[in-house]
Amino acid sequence: MKQLEKLFERIVSRTKINLRELDFDLDKYVKDILPLEQLTKFYSFYGITSHHPIHFRFKNSNLAGSYFLGICNVENSILYKSDIRGDELKLKDESFQFQDTEIILDVDEIISIKNSLLIKTLVHNFSHDPEKIDLFLIKNTISCPYANIHGAPMDGCFLGPFSTVDLTTLHDCVIGTFSYVQAGRLSHTNVPSGQVWVKYGELFDFKYRFPEEELRHYITLKPGEGAVGRFMDFAEDRKTEFQRLYNVVHLDSPIEVPLGASINRYSVFLGQSHIEENVLVAQRAFIESSYMGKGANAQENCYISESRLEGYNVTAHGATIIHAKLNQKVFVGFNSFIQGKKDCELTVGRGSIIMPHTIIHLSDPMEIPPGYLVWGYIKNAEDLKNNSISLDRLSKVKDKIEIGNMTFKGSGAVFVDAFQHRIEHILEENGAYFDGELNRGHAQMGQNISFNIIQPYSRGPLEGLYPSIEIQP
């Protein structure tokens, strides 16, 4: 295992060089962050469909438990139980519109991961950087469990547990625990834990930060211990349900799958659940005793339990929904945690938006009205007043508004329009509007996916490393 140990040390040293100008002690957080002996126990797997070109190159890397789809190159990296999802990679001769300029790709876009350590991380390739439109690069970067890298090329970064970088290019940055950043481009920036930041040039700027003393109960990163808190306990308690999926080659569908719907064979279904047409359930999603209406989706690392989603609902990467009823077109953002109880249910009105990284942990039953934006830490009706605003009211903001610990500057109308447009884009891409012939999306194109597995060296000096291999169509 010496070569694997050297690889780990190499990744840490390269990331440290990039972060040397920030006041951040990387060593104390990466010490024992991942037991290397675990990396020989899990196979890696990749998906094959007729809709997604494949070309994989793996060199001097460990890929334990990780999943790949699309065109991907991994070199000198450790990817532990991570999902590298390239189902929206742009193809040669496709056009990309940036402001008033149309860019034509002369090669297929590729995901490239170099000198990086990704732990239980979701990588999705919705690229946005016009300067590197054919290359989605992750380099000299370390990410902690349940981080999301969504359309966010980065070089020399550290991502804390349950953090999300969304449509943002990063260079030499630290993204704190449970922070969400969508800011276009950042460099040499240390984003504090619990910061939710959505910025689009001079048009709008949304900021909220969780109370530190409350957040640490849910998730914190402790030197020598790693990520701890309720979020980690919740995931660990359900880990065994996923482990059984990897022990068999063929599995019968756990539920009836209607027209246009797709459930990944690496998703978990428990109890009496039901899905309607055009539903998408991604790998590592967990569905328990729940109803998912037409066009709803549950993306990677989502948990939906004892809940009802009426239809066209977006449950973004890492979101958790327990004992809740969501009316149509409710959006629940990345890594949000919504927990009602059997006698204390949450109801969310049609068209409402639960911001990424929102925690709703109820002590009383609650109803969120239709057409509301919700954020922050909410336990009761009083908290909801200080952490929400109607979309109509926000649309009228032209300068600045402060509600509780949230500050919004800029055009509320542009913010609301951009968010609603993005939700529609997600529904379209996921195939929510498929009519049997037109409007195919991920749900339909993932119906006939097959999986191949690859294994690491189990003994000798290369123990834990995967063979250098190239896989072509």
C-alpha positions, -999 to 999 in steps of 0.1 A, spaced: 0 0 0 31 22 -1 22 36 -35 -13 45 -24 2 63 7 26 82 -15 -3 92 -38 -23 105 -8 7 125 5 13 139 -30 -23 152 -33 -22 168 2 12 186 -6 -1 199 -39 -33 213 -24 -13 229 4 9 247 -21 -22 263 -37 -37 273 -3 -5 287 12 -17 323 11 -48 315 31 -49 312 68 -59 275 67 -42 246 84 -49 218 59 -29 192 77 -50 191 108 -82 185 87 -68 158 64 -51 137 91 -70 104 92 -97 119 69 -99 86 51 -87 51 62 -66 39 33 -73 3 40 -109 9 30 -98 17 -5 -91 -20 -14 -126 -32 -5 -148 -16 -32 -150 -19 -69 -156 10 -93 -183 10 -119 -192 29 -151 -224 33 -170 -230 25 -207 -259 38 -227 -266 45 -263 -271 82 -255 -238 90 -237 -205 88 -255 -179 71 -233 -141 74 -232 -125 67 -198 -88 71 -189 -77 60 -154 -40 64 -144 -23 59 -111 -55 64 -91 -78 47 -66 -115 48 -76 -130 28 -48 -168 27 -49 -170 55 -74 -193 58 -105 -186 73 -139 -208 83 -168 -196 102 -199 -161 111 -210 -137 113 -181 -100 113 -174 -87 106 -138 -50 108 -131 -30 107 -98 -62 109 -77 -82 92 -51 -120 91 -56 -138 73 -28 -175 65 -33 -179 96 -55 -203 101 -85 -187 116 -116 -217 123 -138 -210 134 -173 -245 131 -188 -246 168 -199 -212 170 -215 -212 190 -247 -203 173 -279 -182 183 -309 -199 209 -331 -225 218 -304 -228 255 -298 -227 273 -264 -241 308 -260 -223 332 -237 -239 366 -236 -238 378 -273 -212 353 -284 -218 318 -298 -190 293 -292 -188 261 -314 -170 232 -298 -143 216 -320 -139 186 -296 -161 167 -271 -161 181 -236 -143 161 -210 -142 159 -172 -106 158 -161 -96 151 -124 -60 154 -115 -41 153 -82 -73 153 -62 -90 136 -33 -128 134 -35 -147 117 -7 -183 108 -13 -185 138 -36 -210 145 -64 -195 159 -96 -220 171 -123 -207 187 -154 -231 215 -163 -202 237 -174 -205 274 -177 -170 288 -181 -166 302 -216 -128 302 -214 -127 264 -209 -159 252 -225 -145 218 -236 -127 210 -203 -142 206 -169 -111 204 -147 -108 195 -111 -71 198 -100 -51 198 -67 -84 197 -48 -97 179 -17 -134 175 -9 -150 161 22 -180 138 24 -212 149 7 -198 179 -11 -213 188 -44 -192 201 -73 -218 213 -98 -206 229 -130 -177 242 -110 -141 238 -124 -115 243 -97 -78 243 -90 -62 242 -56 -93 240 -33 -106 225 -1 -143 217 2 -157 211 37 -183 184 44 -218 190 29 -205 221 10 -217 229 -25 -200 249 -53 -225 256 -80 -217 272 -114 -186 289 -100 -150 286 -111 -126 284 -81 -89 290 -78 -71 286 -45 -102 287 -23 -115 271 9 -153 264 10 -164 259 46 -186 232 61 -222 233 48 -215 264 27 -232 270 -6 -215 292 -32 -228 303 -66 -208 334 -75 -194 330 -110 -157 331 -102 -137 332 -70 -100 331 -62 -79 332 -30 -111 332 -9 -120 315 24 -158 311 26 -168 306 62 -188 276 74 -226 279 70 -225 307 44 -251 306 17 -241 330 -11 -257 335 -45 -243 363 -66 -247 372 -102 -224 401 -112 -240 434 -102 -275 422 -107 -281 405 -74 -264 393 -42 -281 370 -17 -263 362 16 -272 343 47 -250 326 74 -261 299 98 -256 305 135 -224 286 143 -236 272 176 -267 257 159 -249 244 128 -223 224 148 -251 201 160 -258 191 124 -224 191 109 -189 201 118 -154 191 107 -132 181 137 -95 177 134 -86 140 138 -122 129 137 -135 142 104 -171 151 97 -194 146 126 -230 156 135 -266 147 128 -261 147 91 -234 121 92 -253 100 117 -283 101 95 -263 89 65 -243 62 84 -276 48 99 -287 40 63 -254 28 49 -262 -9 52 -292 -5 29 -269 6 1 -242 -20 8 -265 -49 -3 -269 -33 -37 -232 -38 -44 -231 -75 -35 -252 -88 -64 -249 -84 -102 -286 -84 -111 -315 -70 -92 -352 -70 -99 -369 -36 -98 -381 -30 -62 -413 -13 -75 -433 -10 -107 -417 15 -131 -443 33 -153 -438 48 -187 -410 73 -190 -397 68 -155 -363 55 -144 -349 42 -111 -312 36 -109 -302 0 -98 -279 17 -72 -309 34 -55 -327 21 -24 -365 16 -20 -380 6 13 -416 3 25 -446 10 2 -435 36 -23 -450 46 -56 -437 66 -86 -456 81 -115 -446 87 -151 -413 105 -159 -400 102 -124 -362 101 -121 -344 84 -92 -307 87 -94 -279 64 -80 -275 65 -42 -309 80 -37 -330 66 -8 -368 64 -11 -389 51 18 -426 48 20 -431 78 -2 -451 89 -33 -435 107 -62 -458 123 -87 -454 128 -124 -421 143 -134 -406 145 -99 -370 136 -93 -346 125 -65 -310 132 -74 -278 117 -60 -276 113 -22 -312 123 -17 -333 109 11 -371 110 8 -390 93 36 -427 92 46 -434 120 22 -456 129 -8 -443 149 -38 -473 158 -59 -453 162 -92 -427 182 -111 -407 185 -79 -370 190 -80 -351 174 -51 -315 185 -58 -283 166 -50 -280 157 -13 -314 170 -2 -334 152 26 -372 153 29 -389 135 59 -426 136 68 -435 164 43 -460 171 16 -447 190 -14 -473 204 -38 -464 207 -75 -432 225 -87 -416 228 -53 -378 230 -55 -357 217 -26 -321 228 -30 -287 211 -26 -281 195 8 -312 209 23 -325 190 53 -363 191 58 -375 170 88 -410 169 100 -425 142 122 -454 118 120 -476 142 141 -457 173 130 -458 174 92 -445 201 69 -466 212 39 -450 233 12 -472 252 -12 -471 251 -50 -441 268 -67 -422 275 -35 -384 274 -35 -365 259 -6 -330 275 -10 -299 252 -11 -286 244 24 -318 251 43 -325 233 75 -362 229 86 -363 208 117 -398 211 131 -411 212 166 -447 222 154 -467 214 122 -460 240 96 -474 251 62 -453 272 38 -476 292 15 -475 288 -23 -449 310 -41 -424 316 -13 -386 316 -10 -374 299 22 -338 298 36 -319 294 69 -326 275 100 -363 270 108 -380 252 138 -413 269 141 -436 296 126 -417 324 141 -385 312 125 -403 310 92 -413 347 93 -376 356 97 -364 332 70 -389 336 41 -404 360 16 -430 357 -10 -417 356 -46 -440 385 -55 -426 407 -28 -390 398 -36 -397 406 -73 -405 442 -63 -371 447 -46 -349 469 -66 -322 479 -41 -318 461 -8 -338 441 18 -328 425 51 -349 398 68 -334 382 99 -298 373 91 -304 374 53 -293 403 32 -304 407 -5 -290 434 -28 -300 441 -64 -329 432 -85 -353 408 -69 -371 403 -102 -340 391 -120 -332 367 -91 -367 352 -91 -367 349 -129 -333 333 -130 -342 307 -103 -375 298 -119 -359 295 -153 -333 272 -138 -359 250 -122 -376 246 -156 -343 237 -172 -338 210 -146 -372 195 -152 -367 196 -189 -332 180 -187 -346 153 -164 -374 144 -188 -403 155 -167 -422 167 -197 -417 136 -219 -449 128 -238 -440 94 -252 -420 108 -282 -407 143 -275 -389 159 -246 -367 130 -237 -344 136 -207 -322 118 -182 -352 97 -169 -358 82 -204 -322 80 -215 -312 62 -183 -337 34 -186 -315 9 -204 -282 17 -188 -258 -12 -181 -228 -12 -157 -193 -26 -159 -170 -29 -129 -133 -26 -124 -112 -37 -94 -80 -25 -77 -48 -44 -70 -55 -64 -38 -19 -72 -29 17 -62 -36 33 -27 -40 4 -14 -60 -22 -25 -35 -52 -1 -36 -43 14 -69 -64 6 -100 -46 -5 -132 -40 23 -157 -67 16 -183 -84 33 -212 -119 23 -221 -133 34 -255 -166 28 -273 
